[in-house]
């Protein structure tokens, strides 16, 4: 196998919001959408979604987890996953974690490539935030970095998130060997 890809330096921004978004937005026209909560998501389906949404943004953490670690994380009763379908096909997902009754973290959010450019990203984020705020937290947090979609930070801020801290991290992209292992698990 080839050598491991070079590590990437990431500038990380942690954000929070303390009130529900004031925006509203109609469902985009000429496409059929459905958002379905998936309380017992199968691991291969989750890995598929995570990889499809996150591959170009260097999402790697959950792909490196063993089946046991991933199952424990996903099946934690404080963890919630909802999948977006567009015209019948999976098109993205969001995931949030209820840290306690006052704080919820939007841990993952994104669209699969075929859903980009349809005008549903803003609408989908708003639906995620509505779902989270229906639980009446005092704060909602999320994290993004410069390896994410170029407009991610701007979009979060547009809906009421404010940066609260920044930092630096190292992302180690998946090696060919790891990609083969993930393909076997799926």
PyMOL commands that set and color helices and strands:
alter all, ss='L'
color gray80, all
select helices_A, chain A and resi 43-57+62-64+67-74+113-115+121-133+152-158+176-185
alter helices_A, ss='H'
color red, helices_A
select strands_A, chain A and resi 8-17+33-37+79-86+89-98+103-111+139-145+162-171
alter strands_A, ss='S'
color yellow, strands_A
deselect
rebuild
show_as cartoon
